[in-house]
Amino acid sequence: MAAPKPVQPEWSGRIGRLSGPDLGTCTAVVTNLLRSVKDHETNSLAFGPDGALHISQGPTAMGAADSAWGNRPEQLLSAVVLRLDPARLPATLPLNVKTADGASYDPYATDPPLTLHATGIRKAFDLVWHRNGHLYVPTIGSAAGCNTLGTPTPLPASCARRDYTGPPVPALTSVPTSETDYVFDARPAGTTATRTPCGASRITLLKPRP
């Protein structure tokens, strides 16, 4: 019987830069990215046509905290595609992007180095830039038995910033069916799915995986 996977610290994700002979020197560039208790973490990296680095950042669970995933809530920078502008990085690295638990990084601030390219993306495992300028993002749907978020009342400022005008979204517990895997056309500043109840949807659904 395989040993259980160790529980990973919540804010232990990072992006590093390799340099020097045989790429033997690793410099931390971004720290305090989120990860779940297992599996879901900072994943693919791809430079876009604008020269910015785009990063797929995993979720903690299915949207709402549940015991199977350590009861960790989703945070501002989870279940997203991030955009890192190298020209805006601070002179002294690393860039700390922790958004809660005593820290306050704000991707909506004026000219921040790390921003949200697209939100509501569960477990993206690749980033593919097409010559048409679009970013295609294949994702893995959640297994059954997890929980989803409902629309908060009143809507927090993060929802107002995204111009959410849709109907209230009910919270679900112990969802009985697994989510489908999808490929998304992730448009800048758009959201792809209803993982979080805050966000104006700008997504083209391409093809579910059989």
C-alpha positions as YAML, in Angstrom:
chain: A
units: angstrom
residues:
- id: 1
  name: MET
  ca: [0.00, 0.00, 0.00]
- id: 2
  name: ALA
  ca: [1.42, 3.37, -1.02]
- id: 3
  name: ALA
  ca: [2.25, 5.84, 1.72]
- id: 4
  name: PRO
  ca: [-0.06, 8.88, 1.91]
- id: 5
  name: LYS
  ca: [1.20, 12.04, 0.30]
- id: 6
  name: PRO
  ca: [2.59, 14.60, 2.77]
- id: 7
  name: VAL
  ca: [0.47, 17.69, 3.42]
- id: 8
  name: GLN
  ca: [1.97, 20.66, 1.58]
- id: 9
  name: PRO
  ca: [2.14, 24.15, 3.17]
- id: 10
  name: GLU
  ca: [-0.61, 26.43, 1.84]
- id: 11
  name: TRP
  ca: [1.61, 29.33, 0.70]
- id: 12
  name: SER
  ca: [4.58, 27.30, -0.54]
- id: 13
  name: GLY
  ca: [4.30, 27.86, -4.31]
- id: 14
  name: ARG
  ca: [7.07, 29.78, -6.01]
- id: 15
  name: ILE
  ca: [8.59, 30.66, -9.36]
- id: 16
  name: GLY
  ca: [12.36, 30.53, -9.73]
- id: 17
  name: ARG
  ca: [14.92, 31.50, -12.36]
- id: 18
  name: LEU
  ca: [17.77, 29.12, -13.21]
- id: 19
  name: SER
  ca: [21.11, 30.59, -14.27]
- id: 20
  name: GLY
  ca: [24.85, 30.00, -14.21]
- id: 21
  name: PRO
  ca: [26.90, 26.97, -15.25]
- id: 22
  name: ASP
  ca: [24.64, 23.96, -15.85]
- id: 23
  name: LEU
  ca: [21.76, 26.15, -14.61]
- id: 24
  name: GLY
  ca: [22.99, 25.41, -11.11]
- id: 25
  name: THR
  ca: [21.81, 28.67, -9.52]
- id: 26
  name: CYS
  ca: [18.13, 29.10, -8.64]
- id: 27
  name: THR
  ca: [16.88, 32.59, -7.80]
- id: 28
  name: ALA
  ca: [13.42, 32.87, -6.27]
- id: 29
  name: VAL
  ca: [11.44, 35.38, -8.35]
- id: 30
  name: VAL
  ca: [7.90, 35.00, -6.97]
- id: 31
  name: THR
  ca: [7.05, 33.47, -3.60]
- id: 32
  name: ASN
  ca: [3.97, 32.68, -1.52]
- id: 33
  name: LEU
  ca: [1.84, 31.34, -4.33]
- id: 34
  name: LEU
  ca: [-0.93, 29.01, -3.19]
- id: 35
  name: ARG
  ca: [-1.18, 25.28, -3.37]
- id: 36
  name: SER
  ca: [-3.57, 22.64, -2.09]
- id: 37
  name: VAL
  ca: [-2.73, 19.97, 0.46]
- id: 38
  name: LYS
  ca: [-1.70, 17.73, -2.45]
- id: 39
  name: ASP
  ca: [-1.47, 17.67, -6.25]
- id: 40
  name: HIS
  ca: [-2.80, 21.15, -7.20]
- id: 41
  name: GLU
  ca: [-0.03, 23.70, -7.45]
- id: 42
  name: THR
  ca: [1.71, 26.26, -9.63]
- id: 43
  name: ASN
  ca: [1.94, 24.49, -12.98]
- id: 44
  name: SER
  ca: [2.73, 25.50, -16.57]
- id: 45
  name: LEU
  ca: [4.67, 28.59, -17.63]
- id: 46
  name: ALA
  ca: [4.43, 30.23, -21.06]
- id: 47
  name: PHE
  ca: [5.56, 33.59, -22.41]
- id: 48
  name: GLY
  ca: [2.81, 35.37, -24.32]
- id: 49
  name: PRO
  ca: [3.13, 37.55, -27.42]
- id: 50
  name: ASP
  ca: [3.34, 40.60, -25.15]
- id: 51
  name: GLY
  ca: [6.52, 39.25, -23.51]
- id: 52
  name: ALA
  ca: [4.81, 38.59, -20.17]
- id: 53
  name: LEU
  ca: [5.06, 35.23, -18.43]
- id: 54
  name: HIS
  ca: [1.72, 33.47, -17.97]
- id: 55
  name: ILE
  ca: [1.31, 30.93, -15.18]
- id: 56
  name: SER
  ca: [-1.40, 28.35, -14.52]
- id: 57
  name: GLN
  ca: [-2.18, 28.39, -10.82]
- id: 58
  name: GLY
  ca: [-4.17, 25.49, -9.41]
- id: 59
  name: PRO
  ca: [-7.16, 25.48, -7.06]
- id: 60
  name: THR
  ca: [-7.34, 24.15, -3.54]
- id: 61
  name: ALA
  ca: [-10.41, 21.98, -4.23]
- id: 62
  name: MET
  ca: [-13.69, 22.36, -6.21]
- id: 63
  name: GLY
  ca: [-14.34, 25.94, -5.14]
- id: 64
  name: ALA
  ca: [-15.36, 25.67, -1.49]
- id: 65
  name: ALA
  ca: [-13.37, 24.15, 1.34]
- id: 66
  name: ASP
  ca: [-13.90, 20.47, 2.10]
- id: 67
  name: SER
  ca: [-12.29, 17.83, 4.29]
- id: 68
  name: ALA
  ca: [-10.87, 15.85, 1.36]
- id: 69
  name: TRP
  ca: [-8.65, 18.83, 0.54]
- id: 70
  name: GLY
  ca: [-7.74, 19.96, 4.03]
- id: 71
  name: ASN
  ca: [-10.59, 22.51, 4.37]
- id: 72
  name: ARG
  ca: [-8.53, 25.14, 2.60]
- id: 73
  name: PRO
  ca: [-10.53, 28.01, 1.09]
- id: 74
  name: GLU
  ca: [-9.90, 29.39, -2.37]
- id: 75
  name: GLN
  ca: [-7.95, 32.64, -2.35]
- id: 76
  name: LEU
  ca: [-7.61, 35.56, -4.75]
- id: 77
  name: LEU
  ca: [-4.75, 33.96, -6.69]
- id: 78
  name: SER
  ca: [-6.03, 30.37, -6.86]
- id: 79
  name: ALA
  ca: [-7.73, 28.66, -9.83]
- id: 80
  name: VAL
  ca: [-6.44, 31.31, -12.23]
- id: 81
  name: VAL
  ca: [-4.03, 32.07, -15.04]
- id: 82
  name: LEU
  ca: [-1.59, 34.69, -13.79]
- id: 83
  name: ARG
  ca: [0.36, 37.24, -15.83]
- id: 84
  name: LEU
  ca: [3.82, 38.30, -14.66]
- id: 85
  name: ASP
  ca: [5.38, 41.37, -16.27]
- id: 86
  name: PRO
  ca: [9.19, 41.00, -15.90]
- id: 87
  name: ALA
  ca: [9.66, 44.75, -16.45]
- id: 88
  name: ARG
  ca: [7.67, 45.51, -13.29]
- id: 89
  name: LEU
  ca: [9.47, 43.16, -10.94]
- id: 90
  name: PRO
  ca: [11.06, 44.90, -7.94]
- id: 91
  name: ALA
  ca: [14.78, 45.47, -7.89]
- id: 92
  name: THR
  ca: [15.06, 43.21, -4.87]
- id: 93
  name: LEU
  ca: [13.66, 39.73, -5.36]
- id: 94
  name: PRO
  ca: [11.63, 37.73, -4.60]
- id: 95
  name: LEU
  ca: [8.21, 39.27, -5.13]
- id: 96
  name: ASN
  ca: [5.92, 38.23, -2.27]
- id: 97
  name: VAL
  ca: [2.38, 37.71, -3.63]
- id: 98
  name: LYS
  ca: [0.67, 36.41, -0.51]
- id: 99
  name: THR
  ca: [-2.83, 37.91, -0.42]
- id: 100
  name: ALA
  ca: [-4.15, 36.85, 3.01]
- id: 101
  name: ASP
  ca: [-3.13, 35.54, 6.44]
- id: 102
  name: GLY
  ca: [-1.30, 38.72, 7.38]
- id: 103
  name: ALA
  ca: [-0.23, 39.81, 3.89]
- id: 104
  name: SER
  ca: [-1.96, 42.05, 1.38]
- id: 105
  name: TYR
  ca: [-0.63, 41.68, -2.18]
- id: 106
  name: ASP
  ca: [-3.20, 43.24, -4.52]
- id: 107
  name: PRO
  ca: [-3.25, 42.26, -8.23]
- id: 108
  name: TYR
  ca: [-5.69, 45.16, -8.82]
- id: 109
  name: ALA
  ca: [-3.27, 47.81, -7.55]
- id: 110
  name: THR
  ca: [-1.72, 50.34, -9.92]
- id: 111
  name: ASP
  ca: [0.81, 48.61, -12.22]
- id: 112
  name: PRO
  ca: [1.42, 45.46, -10.12]
- id: 113
  name: PRO
  ca: [3.98, 42.97, -11.47]
- id: 114
  name: LEU
  ca: [1.62, 39.99, -11.09]
- id: 115
  name: THR
  ca: [-1.97, 40.28, -12.31]
- id: 116
  name: LEU
  ca: [-4.92, 38.04, -13.19]
- id: 117
  name: HIS
  ca: [-5.11, 37.08, -16.85]
- id: 118
  name: ALA
  ca: [-8.19, 34.85, -16.37]
- id: 119
  name: THR
  ca: [-10.05, 33.49, -13.34]
- id: 120
  name: GLY
  ca: [-12.30, 30.55, -12.55]
- id: 121
  name: ILE
  ca: [-9.96, 28.00, -14.15]
- id: 122
  name: ARG
  ca: [-9.76, 24.72, -12.28]
- id: 123
  name: LYS
  ca: [-6.50, 22.75, -12.50]
- id: 124
  name: ALA
  ca: [-5.06, 23.92, -15.79]
- id: 125
  name: PHE
  ca: [-2.21, 21.61, -16.80]
- id: 126
  name: ASP
  ca: [-0.91, 23.40, -19.90]
- id: 127
  name: LEU
  ca: [-0.86, 26.79, -21.63]
- id: 128
  name: VAL
  ca: [-0.89, 26.98, -25.43]
- id: 129
  name: TRP
  ca: [-0.49, 30.29, -27.25]
- id: 130
  name: HIS
  ca: [-1.90, 30.14, -30.78]
- id: 131
  name: ARG
  ca: [-0.77, 32.29, -33.70]
- id: 132
  name: ASN
  ca: [-4.22, 33.90, -33.59]
- id: 133
  name: GLY
  ca: [-3.14, 35.50, -30.30]
- id: 134
  name: HIS
  ca: [-5.44, 33.42, -28.10]
- id: 135
  name: LEU
  ca: [-4.37, 31.46, -25.04]
- id: 136
  name: TYR
  ca: [-5.86, 27.95, -24.91]
- id: 137
  name: VAL
  ca: [-5.98, 26.27, -21.52]
- id: 138
  name: PRO
  ca: [-6.78, 22.56, -21.01]
- id: 139
  name: THR
  ca: [-8.17, 21.81, -17.55]
- id: 140
  name: ILE
  ca: [-9.01, 18.84, -15.34]
- id: 141
  name: GLY
  ca: [-12.47, 18.77, -13.77]
- id: 142
  name: SER
  ca: [-12.95, 17.90, -10.12]
- id: 143
  name: ALA
  ca: [-13.84, 14.44, -8.88]
- id: 144
  name: ALA
  ca: [-17.26, 13.99, -7.29]
- id: 145
  name: GLY
  ca: [-17.88, 14.55, -3.61]
- id: 146
  name: CYS
  ca: [-16.50, 18.07, -3.21]
- id: 147
  name: ASN
  ca: [-18.17, 21.43, -2.51]
- id: 148
  name: THR
  ca: [-18.74, 24.58, -4.56]
- id: 149
  name: LEU
  ca: [-19.12, 28.22, -3.54]
- id: 150
  name: GLY
  ca: [-22.32, 30.23, -3.49]
- id: 151
  name: THR
  ca: [-22.73, 33.92, -4.22]
- id: 152
  name: PRO
  ca: [-21.78, 35.93, -1.11]
- id: 153
  name: THR
  ca: [-24.25, 38.48, 0.25]
- id: 154
  name: PRO
  ca: [-23.45, 41.31, -0.03]
- id: 155
  name: LEU
  ca: [-21.06, 41.00, -2.94]
- id: 156
  name: PRO
  ca: [-17.49, 41.85, -1.86]
- id: 157
  name: ALA
  ca: [-15.40, 44.46, -3.63]
- id: 158
  name: SER
  ca: [-13.60, 41.78, -5.65]
- id: 159
  name: CYS
  ca: [-16.91, 40.90, -7.30]
- id: 160
  name: ALA
  ca: [-17.82, 44.53, -7.97]
- id: 161
  name: ARG
  ca: [-14.47, 45.03, -9.70]
- id: 162
  name: ARG
  ca: [-15.36, 42.26, -12.15]
- id: 163
  name: ASP
  ca: [-18.78, 43.71, -13.01]
- id: 164
  name: TYR
  ca: [-20.69, 40.59, -12.02]
- id: 165
  name: THR
  ca: [-24.35, 40.99, -12.97]
- id: 166
  name: GLY
  ca: [-25.51, 37.38, -13.08]
- id: 167
  name: PRO
  ca: [-28.08, 35.68, -10.84]
- id: 168
  name: PRO
  ca: [-27.21, 34.35, -7.37]
- id: 169
  name: VAL
  ca: [-25.26, 31.09, -7.50]
- id: 170
  name: PRO
  ca: [-26.26, 28.49, -4.87]
- id: 171
  name: ALA
  ca: [-23.58, 26.67, -2.92]
- id: 172
  name: LEU
  ca: [-23.42, 22.90, -3.42]
- id: 173
  name: THR
  ca: [-22.10, 20.29, -1.03]
- id: 174
  name: SER
  ca: [-20.92, 16.78, -1.85]
- id: 175
  name: VAL
  ca: [-21.49, 17.26, -5.58]
- id: 176
  name: PRO
  ca: [-22.54, 13.78, -6.81]
- id: 177
  name: THR
  ca: [-20.95, 13.89, -10.27]
- id: 178
  name: SER
  ca: [-17.47, 14.56, -11.54]
- id: 179
  name: GLU
  ca: [-16.75, 17.68, -13.56]
- id: 180
  name: THR
  ca: [-15.95, 17.42, -17.25]
- id: 181
  name: ASP
  ca: [-12.46, 18.21, -18.51]
- id: 182
  name: TYR
  ca: [-12.44, 21.21, -20.85]
- id: 183
  name: VAL
  ca: [-10.20, 23.30, -23.08]
- id: 184
  name: PHE
  ca: [-10.81, 27.03, -22.57]
- id: 185
  name: ASP
  ca: [-10.05, 30.04, -24.73]
- id: 186
  name: ALA
  ca: [-8.87, 32.25, -21.87]
- id: 187
  name: ARG
  ca: [-9.35, 35.90, -22.81]
- id: 188
  name: PRO
  ca: [-7.51, 38.66, -20.90]
- id: 189
  name: ALA
  ca: [-9.34, 39.86, -17.78]
- id: 190
  name: GLY
  ca: [-12.10, 37.32, -18.40]
- id: 191
  name: THR
  ca: [-13.37, 34.36, -16.44]
- id: 192
  name: THR
  ca: [-13.95, 30.91, -17.80]
- id: 193
  name: ALA
  ca: [-16.37, 29.06, -15.57]
- id: 194
  name: THR
  ca: [-18.53, 29.34, -12.47]
- id: 195
  name: ARG
  ca: [-15.86, 28.13, -10.03]
- id: 196
  name: THR
  ca: [-16.15, 31.44, -8.23]
- id: 197
  name: PRO
  ca: [-19.36, 33.49, -8.17]
- id: 198
  name: CYS
  ca: [-17.58, 36.75, -9.00]
- id: 199
  name: GLY
  ca: [-16.67, 37.51, -12.57]
- id: 200
  name: ALA
  ca: [-17.91, 38.61, -15.93]
- id: 201
  name: SER
  ca: [-17.69, 35.59, -18.19]
- id: 202
  name: ARG
  ca: [-15.65, 35.91, -21.38]
- id: 203
  name: ILE
  ca: [-15.00, 32.35, -22.45]
- id: 204
  name: THR
  ca: [-15.37, 30.22, -25.55]
- id: 205
  name: LEU
  ca: [-15.86, 26.55, -24.75]
- id: 206
  name: LEU
  ca: [-13.89, 24.46, -27.23]
- id: 207
  name: LYS
  ca: [-14.03, 20.75, -26.58]
- id: 208
  name: PRO
  ca: [-14.58, 18.49, -23.56]
- id: 209
  name: ARG
  ca: [-12.21, 15.58, -23.24]
- id: 210
  name: PRO
  ca: [-14.05, 12.23, -23.69]
...
